[in-house]
Amino acid sequence: MYADLKDKVVLITGAAGNLGSAVARYFHSAGSKLALVDQKKDHFQRTFGSEIPAEWLLCEADITQKDSVTTVVAEAVNKFGRIDVLINIAGGYRGGSSVYETGEDIWDFMMNLNARSVFLVSGAVAKVMIEKGNGGRIISIGAKPGLEGTKNHTAYSASKAAVFRLTDSMAKELKPHGINVNSVIPSTIDTPQNREASPDADFKKWVAPESLAGVLAFLASDASRDISGAHIPVYGGSM
Ligand SMILES: NC(=O)c1ccc[n+]([C@@H]2O[C@H](COP(=O)([O-])OP(=O)(O)OC[C@H]3O[C@@H](n4cnc5c(N)ncnc54)[C@H](OP(=O)(O)O)[C@@H]3O)[C@@H](O)[C@H]2O)c1
């Protein structure tokens, strides 16, 4: 645990998902103030149930839509007065076919969910961080195919590559404002959905959401104050 995360205002997208919920729990244990965003409010009930403390701000938003993003960022600032840390977790995967068999619907869905969302939420939060003048942290989730495209994942690879280039550019733009911008590159995360899709895999080689949460906490903490523009591989037992 990083002591300086106590009372930090942390906005997490995709917070009711596999990784997002582990990250929310980690930062809650560290004493952070949480603004949690997901696309349906009932996702929070499904994931956290009676665990939800009164002080969490739970926001429903489609973060591929600018108006929706503007509203949730304003809600967070109204409740907490500032945002110290943004963790862009919402994202997903569609694919499995070659470029000539992939429809524009898949391309648009991947680019909107994985790239446009990071662009919109980071822009809105960076504006608030700059206005408040306290610096901040923006951390996003990439994926290995974003480093080097892989067969039958054209749209997914391109959308995650965009996350890395957004991270590089934002790190340079926001450095004068004391805002560090980094991304992590998980290999396969140990989720129920992945276990169901690959029942014969060696799950021990996958990365536990709680382990990734620890890496994200480091990047949100003062311990990483000299790191910006980095893409941190978190590959567990698979290289
Ligand atoms: N799982 C892996 O093995 C793996 C590997 C590498 C990278 N990653 C990346 O890690 C991140 C988290 O993955 P995960 O497995 O935790 O995903 P997940 O369990 O599907 O969680 C994502 C959450 O984001 C929500 N969401 C989707 N679209 C949204 C939108 N437009 N606006 C707001 N919220 C939205 C989802 O809601 P719905 O359930 O309604 O869609 C879900 O609650 C993603 O960026 C993913 O690409 C995952």
The ligand as an SDF file (V2000), in Angstrom:
LIG
                    3D

 48 52  0  0  0  0  0  0  0  0999 V2000
   -9.1860   -9.5240  -20.0610 N   0  0  0  0  0  0  0  0  0  0  0  0
   -7.9580   -9.6230  -20.5690 C   0  0  0  0  0  0  0  0  0  0  0  0
   -7.3650  -10.6960  -20.6740 O   0  0  0  0  0  0  0  0  0  0  0  0
   -7.2450   -8.3730  -21.0230 C   0  0  0  0  0  0  0  0  0  0  0  0
   -5.9760   -8.4760  -21.5830 C   0  0  0  0  0  0  0  0  0  0  0  0
   -5.3110   -7.3040  -21.9820 C   0  0  0  0  0  0  0  0  0  0  0  0
   -5.9310   -6.0850  -21.8170 C   0  0  0  0  0  0  0  0  0  0  0  0
   -7.1870   -6.0240  -21.2760 N   0  0  0  0  0  0  0  0  0  0  0  0
   -7.8030   -4.7200  -21.0970 C   0  0  0  0  0  0  0  0  0  0  0  0
   -8.0650   -4.5470  -19.7160 O   0  0  0  0  0  0  0  0  0  0  0  0
   -9.2220   -3.7110  -19.5450 C   0  0  0  0  0  0  0  0  0  0  0  0
  -10.2000   -4.3790  -18.5760 C   0  0  0  0  0  0  0  0  0  0  0  0
  -10.5360   -5.6720  -19.0450 O   0  0  0  0  0  0  0  0  0  0  0  0
  -11.6100   -6.5380  -18.2530 P   0  0  0  0  0  0  0  0  0  0  0  0
  -11.3620   -7.9420  -18.6120 O   0  0  0  0  0  0  0  0  0  0  0  0
  -11.6600   -6.1200  -16.8260 O   0  0  0  0  0  0  0  0  0  0  0  0
  -12.9660   -6.0440  -18.9800 O   0  0  0  0  0  0  0  0  0  0  0  0
  -14.4750   -6.2050  -18.4500 P   0  0  0  0  0  0  0  0  0  0  0  0
  -14.5600   -7.1710  -17.3260 O   0  0  0  0  0  0  0  0  0  0  0  0
  -15.3110   -6.4190  -19.6700 O   0  0  0  0  0  0  0  0  0  0  0  0
  -14.7940   -4.7520  -17.8510 O   0  0  0  0  0  0  0  0  0  0  0  0
  -14.9730   -3.6330  -18.6530 C   0  0  0  0  0  0  0  0  0  0  0  0
  -16.1070   -2.8010  -18.0520 C   0  0  0  0  0  0  0  0  0  0  0  0
  -16.2440   -1.6130  -18.8700 O   0  0  0  0  0  0  0  0  0  0  0  0
  -17.6320   -1.4560  -19.1750 C   0  0  0  0  0  0  0  0  0  0  0  0
  -17.8290   -0.7200  -20.4110 N   0  0  0  0  0  0  0  0  0  0  0  0
  -17.8460   -1.2250  -21.6750 C   0  0  0  0  0  0  0  0  0  0  0  0
  -18.1210   -0.2620  -22.5590 N   0  0  0  0  0  0  0  0  0  0  0  0
  -18.2940    0.8750  -21.8520 C   0  0  0  0  0  0  0  0  0  0  0  0
  -18.6410    2.1970  -22.2120 C   0  0  0  0  0  0  0  0  0  0  0  0
  -18.8470    2.5420  -23.4890 N   0  0  0  0  0  0  0  0  0  0  0  0
  -18.7470    3.1270  -21.2420 N   0  0  0  0  0  0  0  0  0  0  0  0
  -18.5440    2.7820  -19.9400 C   0  0  0  0  0  0  0  0  0  0  0  0
  -18.2240    1.5470  -19.5420 N   0  0  0  0  0  0  0  0  0  0  0  0
  -18.1010    0.5990  -20.4890 C   0  0  0  0  0  0  0  0  0  0  0  0
  -18.1330   -2.8740  -19.2860 C   0  0  0  0  0  0  0  0  0  0  0  0
  -19.5430   -2.9380  -19.2530 O   0  0  0  0  0  0  0  0  0  0  0  0
  -20.2850   -4.1410  -20.0680 P   0  0  0  0  0  0  0  0  0  0  0  0
  -20.0430   -5.3690  -19.2480 O   0  0  0  0  0  0  0  0  0  0  0  0
  -21.7190   -3.7140  -20.1080 O   0  0  0  0  0  0  0  0  0  0  0  0
  -19.6560   -4.2030  -21.4310 O   0  0  0  0  0  0  0  0  0  0  0  0
  -17.4490   -3.5310  -18.1000 C   0  0  0  0  0  0  0  0  0  0  0  0
  -18.1630   -3.3460  -16.9010 O   0  0  0  0  0  0  0  0  0  0  0  0
   -9.7590   -3.4500  -20.9400 C   0  0  0  0  0  0  0  0  0  0  0  0
   -9.2840   -2.2210  -21.4200 O   0  0  0  0  0  0  0  0  0  0  0  0
   -9.1730   -4.5880  -21.7580 C   0  0  0  0  0  0  0  0  0  0  0  0
   -9.0460   -4.2830  -23.1340 O   0  0  0  0  0  0  0  0  0  0  0  0
   -7.8550   -7.1370  -20.8810 C   0  0  0  0  0  0  0  0  0  0  0  0
  1  2  1  0
  2  3  2  0
  2  4  1  0
  4  5  1  0
  4 48  2  0
  5  6  2  0
  6  7  1  0
  7  8  2  0
  8  9  1  0
  8 48  1  0
  9 10  1  0
  9 46  1  0
 10 11  1  0
 11 12  1  0
 11 44  1  0
 12 13  1  0
 13 14  1  0
 14 15  2  0
 14 16  1  0
 14 17  1  0
 17 18  1  0
 18 19  2  0
 18 20  1  0
 18 21  1  0
 21 22  1  0
 22 23  1  0
 23 24  1  0
 23 42  1  0
 24 25  1  0
 25 26  1  0
 25 36  1  0
 26 27  1  0
 26 35  1  0
 27 28  2  0
 28 29  1  0
 29 30  1  0
 29 35  2  0
 30 31  1  0
 30 32  2  0
 32 33  1  0
 33 34  2  0
 34 35  1  0
 36 37  1  0
 36 42  1  0
 37 38  1  0
 38 39  2  0
 38 40  1  0
 38 41  1  0
 42 43  1  0
 44 45  1  0
 44 46  1  0
 46 47  1  0
M  CHG  2   8   1  16  -1
M  END
$$$$
